[in-house]
Amino acid sequence: MVNPQIFRAYDIRGVVDKDLNIDILYQIGKAYGTFMRRQNLKTVSIGGDARLSTPAFKKAFIKGMLETGIKVIDIGIVATPVLYFSIWKLKTDGGVMITASHNPAEYNGIKMNKGLQSVYGEQIQEILKLIQNNDFENCNGTLTQNNEMDEIYKDYIFEGIKLERPVKVIVDGGNGMGGPYLPEVLRRLGCEVTEMYCEPDGTFPNHHPDPTVEKYMTKLIDAVKNSDAEVGLGMDGDADRIGVIDENGKMLFGDQILNIIARDFLKTHPGEKIIGDVKCSKNLFDDIKKHGGVPIMYKTGHANIKSKMYRDGLLMSGEMSGHIFLKDRFLGFDDAVYVCARFVEIMSKTNMPVSQFLADQPKMYNTPEIHYKNTDEEKFNLVAKVRDSFIAEGYDVNEIDGMRITFKDGWGLCRASNTTPVLVLRYEAETEERLHEIQKLIEDRIEKLK
């Protein structure tokens, strides 16, 4: 039996040999193929990351798709953005990436696309139901190999970026899939590049491949501080999320990275709307407005944001987690390699250090993302109870994704994670004292209502 818990909001992800094995990948391949065929979609490109289980899992998934009549193009072991790029370049109807992104080595998973849009939410549940009902199409597909996508992709990024001066960069690939791409592209652009852990290794021997968590970036931080590098760039396991370390070794949050790119973007696109998720700082939304843009606060989740961005015809969006989407001069999907190159391009236009890019903003005190343990069965109900209690008392509550309460001097967030059994909390205020007051107000309410 397939464990339904691995069919999550944005992808499928689980522990190898416990939740995922060759037979389960084969079944999911048949279900995804059926899902596509019943919408008259017939061509799919597929890639995989460097995890030890990926080659066998990819082969099994392909076998399943072939039995439903899908024309499959296997592009090999690649970064997730290369898979997305292949959908655009090869004009396929969809794409599949075998990856567990930034999860530990014992995990693997599947990201599925219909066109350049993620298959997510109810669509993933449809795929689960096809397996549970043993309801599959039965037809013969075809398989071809394409080993050229890596080079075409690197050429495409190189041709779309222009540096005004060389930049000194340290790249930490985290032994994920970004390492074979970003250093080469930056060198071709004229940068001086130092590589750290850029050889893909599915055991992730040096550190966990998540560039948005400071404890995993300590080696990059030290490397930047002990060199004359202008910036440190990190990527997650499948290279769709970015991390940035300034020249002093300070880590930038995802909303700060988005903010820096938004300022540059708005110089040539005044009045454009830019999406940030509910976890982003007040500074981001205020700064977009200050620089002539229209800020949009939206639900957390790369699939949610990408869908809204395409639906509304927008050119830029991003979230705290380091997923940044650029349709301005690019293709609109989350790509850490391209966003890193774009960030370096912005750096090349000035001699100002990265630490000064947002130095004119008000000082805000904020927490990282806090995870409050709950259960998958109760988390949404608990958030609703907390939200409704604050609304009843007249608080200014944004309900787009859980509950974000705005005060005149700060805000607090409480939302249910779409992927794990936790509530996600974050707080921000103008003073440290006020930060603790907002945190206590919300967490006391959670304790009272749970």
Wavefront OBJ file of the C-alpha trace (Angstrom):
o trace
v 0.000 0.000 0.000
v 1.124 3.547 -0.758
v 1.425 5.785 2.317
v -0.993 8.697 1.662
v 1.026 10.963 3.979
v 3.806 11.270 1.381
v 1.387 12.988 -1.024
v 1.972 16.467 0.298
v 0.781 19.926 -0.717
v 3.452 20.665 -3.328
v 5.144 17.355 -4.087
v 5.606 13.743 -3.011
v 8.337 13.113 -0.465
v 9.275 10.298 1.911
v 11.956 8.055 3.382
v 13.605 5.629 0.968
v 12.652 1.958 1.554
v 10.065 2.987 4.144
v 7.749 5.298 2.171
v 9.272 5.024 -1.286
v 10.585 2.067 -3.251
v 10.787 1.011 -6.891
v 7.254 -0.429 -6.963
v 5.742 2.730 -5.469
v 7.605 4.933 -7.957
v 6.301 2.705 -10.745
v 2.725 3.130 -9.484
v 3.086 6.903 -9.143
v 4.536 7.012 -12.651
v 1.461 5.206 -13.963
v -0.830 7.553 -12.042
v 0.921 10.706 -13.240
v 0.916 9.378 -16.809
v -2.805 8.666 -16.512
v -3.418 12.132 -15.016
v -1.680 13.689 -18.027
v -3.224 11.459 -20.723
v -6.760 12.168 -19.492
v -6.107 15.851 -20.164
v -4.850 14.967 -23.644
v -1.260 15.720 -22.597
v 1.255 13.240 -23.969
v 4.892 14.427 -23.717
v 6.919 14.602 -20.496
v 10.571 15.334 -19.755
v 12.109 13.750 -16.649
v 15.275 14.356 -14.645
v 16.679 13.399 -11.277
v 19.059 14.626 -8.583
v 22.220 12.944 -7.282
v 20.639 10.977 -4.432
v 21.707 7.343 -4.316
v 18.181 6.048 -4.918
v 17.399 8.423 -7.796
v 18.584 6.392 -10.840
v 16.485 3.344 -9.900
v 13.518 5.491 -8.887
v 13.645 7.447 -12.129
v 13.774 4.232 -14.175
v 10.713 2.887 -12.321
v 8.772 6.122 -12.764
v 9.568 6.123 -16.485
v 8.360 2.510 -16.777
v 5.043 3.539 -15.223
v 4.606 6.503 -17.554
v 5.458 4.433 -20.625
v 2.681 1.970 -19.828
v 0.138 4.806 -20.052
v 1.271 5.957 -23.479
v 3.432 8.926 -22.499
v 6.258 10.059 -24.789
v 9.093 10.397 -22.288
v 12.312 12.393 -22.743
v 14.942 11.487 -20.124
v 17.348 14.419 -19.586
v 19.511 12.639 -16.996
v 20.871 13.789 -13.622
v 20.207 17.535 -13.464
v 19.161 20.425 -11.225
v 15.422 20.994 -10.861
v 15.580 24.307 -12.815
v 17.123 22.407 -15.738
v 14.096 20.113 -15.708
v 11.805 23.165 -15.770
v 13.910 24.665 -18.550
v 13.556 21.458 -20.573
v 9.744 21.736 -20.446
v 10.029 25.167 -22.067
v 12.831 24.322 -24.486
v 11.502 20.945 -25.643
v 7.885 22.143 -25.560
v 6.768 19.138 -23.539
v 3.347 19.000 -21.895
v 4.880 18.433 -18.477
v 7.889 17.372 -16.478
v 8.957 15.244 -13.531
v 11.918 15.673 -11.196
v 13.005 12.870 -8.884
v 14.326 14.819 -5.888
v 13.823 15.443 -2.189
v 15.201 18.981 -2.495
v 16.859 19.966 0.805
v 15.697 16.916 2.796
v 18.320 14.629 4.397
v 20.006 11.869 2.398
v 17.602 9.132 3.484
v 14.722 10.927 1.684
v 13.675 11.111 -1.923
v 10.650 12.472 -3.692
v 8.913 13.655 -6.853
v 8.102 17.108 -8.182
v 5.546 17.005 -10.997
v 4.621 19.668 -13.515
v 1.853 20.295 -16.010
v 3.490 22.741 -18.378
v 5.601 25.081 -16.253
v 3.047 24.958 -13.424
v 3.458 22.660 -10.441
v 1.056 19.785 -9.970
v -0.025 20.507 -6.381
v -2.843 20.479 -3.862
v -5.944 18.674 -5.106
v -4.123 17.528 -8.256
v -1.665 15.526 -6.138
v -4.617 13.983 -4.305
v -6.116 13.032 -7.704
v -2.921 11.125 -8.473
v -3.152 9.311 -5.118
v -6.768 8.326 -5.838
v -5.796 6.844 -9.203
v -3.358 4.540 -7.374
v -5.860 3.646 -4.657
v -8.481 2.783 -7.286
v -5.999 0.994 -9.566
v -7.370 3.255 -12.299
v -4.738 3.605 -15.033
v -4.569 4.173 -18.762
v -3.047 1.294 -20.728
v -1.095 2.211 -23.838
v 2.484 2.026 -25.163
v 4.667 5.114 -24.850
v 8.137 5.929 -26.159
v 11.426 6.809 -24.454
v 14.201 9.010 -25.824
v 17.354 10.380 -24.185
v 18.463 14.008 -24.320
v 21.927 14.701 -22.925
v 22.243 18.252 -24.285
v 20.015 20.148 -21.865
v 22.797 21.014 -19.374
v 24.842 22.959 -21.904
v 21.840 24.614 -23.560
v 20.614 25.737 -20.143
v 23.999 27.189 -19.117
v 24.275 29.023 -22.438
v 20.791 30.475 -21.953
v 21.623 31.888 -18.522
v 25.019 33.184 -19.642
v 23.475 35.017 -22.590
v 20.852 36.692 -20.383
v 23.239 38.244 -17.812
v 25.646 41.141 -18.378
v 28.184 42.137 -15.714
v 29.629 45.644 -15.579
v 32.678 44.480 -13.602
v 34.069 41.182 -12.278
v 32.782 40.115 -8.854
v 34.611 37.921 -6.328
v 32.284 35.106 -5.295
v 32.369 31.977 -3.123
v 29.815 29.339 -4.156
v 28.695 26.671 -1.685
v 26.896 23.995 -3.685
v 26.052 21.940 -0.587
v 26.934 18.819 -2.630
v 23.600 19.367 -4.361
v 22.755 19.827 -8.002
v 23.650 23.514 -8.373
v 27.404 22.938 -8.201
v 27.874 21.789 -11.818
v 26.153 24.942 -13.117
v 26.632 28.149 -11.122
v 30.460 28.304 -10.846
v 30.875 27.691 -14.577
v 28.286 30.329 -15.512
v 29.846 32.926 -13.177
v 33.352 32.253 -14.505
v 32.118 32.650 -18.073
v 30.649 35.998 -17.001
v 34.079 37.077 -15.734
v 33.763 36.444 -12.002
v 36.516 35.173 -9.732
v 34.913 32.070 -8.202
v 35.938 29.909 -5.253
v 34.050 26.614 -5.048
v 32.926 24.813 -1.905
v 31.197 21.416 -2.023
v 30.186 21.809 -5.674
v 30.541 18.105 -6.481
v 27.084 16.459 -6.281
v 27.000 13.780 -3.590
v 23.704 12.259 -2.485
v 25.063 11.566 1.008
v 25.615 15.319 1.602
v 28.859 14.714 3.523
v 29.687 18.341 4.401
v 26.447 19.917 5.571
v 22.689 19.716 5.123
v 21.812 21.334 1.764
v 19.583 24.176 2.995
v 21.093 27.638 2.432
v 18.345 29.459 4.364
v 19.329 28.029 7.772
v 22.366 29.692 9.325
v 23.762 26.602 11.050
v 24.179 24.945 7.639
v 25.934 28.015 6.232
v 28.654 28.352 8.893
v 31.417 27.043 6.597
v 30.444 29.493 3.862
v 30.199 32.308 6.412
v 33.701 31.540 7.685
v 35.054 31.293 4.144
v 33.675 34.718 3.222
v 34.882 36.360 6.435
v 38.389 34.940 5.967
v 38.742 36.095 2.360
v 38.273 39.181 0.207
v 35.168 37.708 -1.414
v 32.340 40.158 -1.995
v 29.577 37.617 -1.505
v 28.867 33.993 -0.634
v 26.164 32.188 -2.603
v 24.473 28.986 -1.456
v 21.914 26.697 -3.072
v 19.706 23.926 -1.756
v 19.860 20.268 -2.772
v 18.056 20.597 -6.110
v 19.095 24.228 -6.800
v 15.750 25.990 -6.805
v 16.384 28.023 -3.611
v 19.068 30.616 -2.938
v 21.047 31.753 0.106
v 23.275 34.851 0.290
v 26.081 35.778 2.717
v 27.295 39.394 2.623
v 30.972 40.402 2.697
v 30.932 40.538 6.517
v 29.607 36.998 6.836
v 26.040 38.036 7.635
v 23.221 35.963 6.183
v 20.446 37.603 4.177
v 16.911 36.255 4.564
v 14.901 35.331 1.468
v 12.772 38.478 1.717
v 15.928 40.640 1.798
v 17.267 38.941 -1.339
v 13.900 39.504 -3.045
v 13.961 43.128 -1.841
v 17.378 43.811 -3.408
v 16.318 42.320 -6.739
v 12.965 44.163 -6.567
v 14.700 47.539 -6.171
v 16.737 46.895 -9.305
v 13.701 45.588 -11.197
v 11.543 48.601 -10.314
v 14.067 51.002 -11.848
v 12.919 49.782 -15.261
v 9.429 48.504 -14.340
v 7.744 51.205 -12.222
v 4.238 50.365 -11.049
v 4.658 46.574 -11.351
v 3.140 44.248 -8.761
v 5.533 42.040 -6.772
v 4.426 39.127 -4.589
v 5.938 38.258 -1.212
v 4.609 35.517 1.052
v 3.047 36.103 4.492
v 6.343 35.332 6.268
v 8.114 38.328 4.685
v 9.174 41.422 6.594
v 7.121 44.616 6.676
v 10.249 46.256 5.286
v 9.857 44.329 2.018
v 6.288 45.428 1.390
v 6.998 49.027 2.442
v 10.144 49.161 0.300
v 8.403 47.888 -2.827
v 5.839 50.675 -2.416
v 8.550 53.273 -1.684
v 10.376 52.353 -4.900
v 7.306 52.624 -7.095
v 5.974 49.079 -7.038
v 2.769 47.485 -5.773
v 3.363 44.872 -3.033
v 1.107 41.805 -2.902
v 1.041 39.584 0.188
v 0.142 35.985 -0.647
v 0.139 32.413 0.630
v 3.383 30.655 1.469
v 4.414 27.834 -0.873
v 6.331 27.913 -4.131
v 3.467 26.282 -6.043
v 0.928 28.774 -4.649
v 3.064 31.789 -5.512
v 4.083 30.518 -8.952
v 0.448 29.811 -9.798
v -0.722 33.292 -8.752
v 2.170 34.936 -10.566
v 1.304 33.195 -13.851
v -2.431 33.657 -13.352
v -2.084 37.421 -12.790
v 0.599 37.944 -15.452
v 3.223 39.221 -12.977
v 6.969 39.363 -13.543
v 8.432 38.867 -10.067
v 7.649 37.104 -6.803
v 9.367 35.294 -3.968
v 9.190 33.996 -0.445
v 11.170 33.753 2.768
v 12.267 30.206 1.938
v 14.512 31.438 -0.888
v 12.250 30.512 -3.817
v 12.437 33.533 -6.137
v 10.573 33.698 -9.440
v 11.583 36.019 -12.277
v 9.664 36.327 -15.509
v 11.497 39.564 -16.289
v 14.231 38.483 -18.740
v 13.672 34.859 -17.685
v 11.070 32.080 -17.730
v 9.224 32.565 -14.437
v 10.218 29.462 -12.464
v 12.286 29.286 -9.265
v 15.933 28.890 -10.253
v 18.773 29.448 -7.767
v 21.412 29.401 -10.516
v 19.731 32.196 -12.467
v 18.820 34.229 -9.375
v 22.415 34.000 -8.093
v 23.664 35.238 -11.474
v 21.089 38.041 -11.440
v 22.166 39.022 -7.907
v 25.804 39.183 -9.013
v 24.747 41.307 -11.990
v 23.198 43.813 -9.553
v 26.412 43.787 -7.518
v 28.450 44.499 -10.645
v 26.607 47.799 -11.191
v 28.082 49.314 -8.032
v 31.080 49.151 -5.710
v 28.761 49.372 -2.714
v 29.134 46.274 -0.493
v 26.155 43.927 -0.155
v 25.885 44.803 3.560
v 24.886 48.357 2.548
v 22.267 47.460 -0.077
v 19.382 47.759 2.419
v 21.139 49.864 5.067
v 18.651 52.714 4.581
v 15.747 50.601 5.838
v 14.307 50.926 9.356
v 15.801 48.578 11.933
v 13.349 45.754 12.623
v 13.659 42.950 15.147
v 12.346 39.605 13.972
v 12.435 35.920 14.689
v 13.342 33.152 12.277
v 10.595 30.721 11.369
v 9.429 29.004 14.583
v 7.864 25.532 14.412
v 5.233 24.737 17.054
v 4.529 20.996 17.155
v 1.000 19.882 16.441
v -0.638 17.124 14.368
v -1.659 17.007 10.718
v -5.211 16.304 11.875
v -5.452 19.297 14.232
v -3.131 22.014 12.887
v -5.560 23.773 10.514
v -8.369 23.689 13.074
v -6.131 25.149 15.772
v -4.998 27.999 13.517
v -8.652 28.743 12.673
v -9.579 28.906 16.359
v -6.677 31.253 17.127
v -7.475 33.426 14.115
v -11.181 33.676 14.913
v -10.477 34.601 18.535
v -8.322 37.559 17.475
v -10.822 38.672 14.816
v -13.573 38.612 17.469
v -11.487 40.977 19.587
v -11.084 43.456 16.735
v -7.453 42.832 15.763
v -6.249 43.646 12.224
v -5.983 40.109 10.800
v -4.942 39.111 7.279
v -6.486 35.693 6.525
v -4.771 34.924 3.193
v -2.736 32.111 4.801
v -3.581 31.311 8.388
v -3.379 34.509 10.405
v -1.069 37.509 10.161
v -1.935 40.170 12.766
v -0.693 43.674 12.051
v 0.010 46.131 14.858
v 1.183 49.723 14.439
v 4.681 48.632 15.500
v 4.954 45.030 14.314
v 3.181 41.832 13.283
v 2.777 38.176 14.155
v 2.112 35.136 11.980
v 0.459 31.812 12.790
v -0.199 29.387 9.944
v -0.385 25.627 9.499
v 2.502 24.095 7.580
v 1.373 22.398 4.375
v 4.164 19.837 4.582
v 4.829 18.950 8.242
v 2.765 18.526 11.458
v 3.588 21.978 12.860
v 2.281 25.498 13.146
v 4.631 28.004 11.549
v 5.122 31.164 13.616
v 7.081 34.338 12.914
v 7.195 37.740 14.567
v 8.577 41.184 13.821
v 8.537 44.508 15.685
v 10.253 47.869 15.934
v 11.828 47.000 19.297
v 13.043 43.801 20.880
v 10.709 44.317 23.832
v 7.689 44.681 21.553
v 8.772 41.595 19.595
v 8.581 39.505 22.762
v 5.185 41.000 23.668
v 3.685 40.054 20.283
v 5.211 36.570 20.499
v 3.809 36.045 24.009
v 0.350 37.294 23.006
v 0.032 34.813 20.146
v 1.727 31.814 21.755
v -0.285 32.205 24.972
v -3.431 32.171 22.826
v -2.292 29.003 21.028
v -1.651 27.289 24.379
v -5.063 28.374 25.673
v -6.987 27.115 22.616
v -5.123 23.933 21.704
l 1 2 3 4 5 6 7 8 9 10 11 12 13 14 15 16 17 18 19 20 21 22 23 24 25 26 27 28 29 30 31 32 33 34 35 36 37 38 39 40 41 42 43 44 45 46 47 48 49 50 51 52 53 54 55 56 57 58 59 60 61 62 63 64 65 66 67 68 69 70 71 72 73 74 75 76 77 78 79 80 81 82 83 84 85 86 87 88 89 90 91 92 93 94 95 96 97 98 99 100 101 102 103 104 105 106 107 108 109 110 111 112 113 114 115 116 117 118 119 120 121 122 123 124 125 126 127 128 129 130 131 132 133 134 135 136 137 138 139 140 141 142 143 144 145 146 147 148 149 150 151 152 153 154 155 156 157 158 159 160 161 162 163 164 165 166 167 168 169 170 171 172 173 174 175 176 177 178 179 180 181 182 183 184 185 186 187 188 189 190 191 192 193 194 195 196 197 198 199 200 201 202 203 204 205 206 207 208 209 210 211 212 213 214 215 216 217 218 219 220 221 222 223 224 225 226 227 228 229 230 231 232 233 234 235 236 237 238 239 240 241 242 243 244 245 246 247 248 249 250 251 252 253 254 255 256 257 258 259 260 261 262 263 264 265 266 267 268 269 270 271 272 273 274 275 276 277 278 279 280 281 282 283 284 285 286 287 288 289 290 291 292 293 294 295 296 297 298 299 300 301 302 303 304 305 306 307 308 309 310 311 312 313 314 315 316 317 318 319 320 321 322 323 324 325 326 327 328 329 330 331 332 333 334 335 336 337 338 339 340 341 342 343 344 345 346 347 348 349 350 351 352 353 354 355 356 357 358 359 360 361 362 363 364 365 366 367 368 369 370 371 372 373 374 375 376 377 378 379 380 381 382 383 384 385 386 387 388 389 390 391 392 393 394 395 396 397 398 399 400 401 402 403 404 405 406 407 408 409 410 411 412 413 414 415 416 417 418 419 420 421 422 423 424 425 426 427 428 429 430 431 432 433 434 435 436 437 438 439 440 441 442 443 444 445 446 447 448 449 450
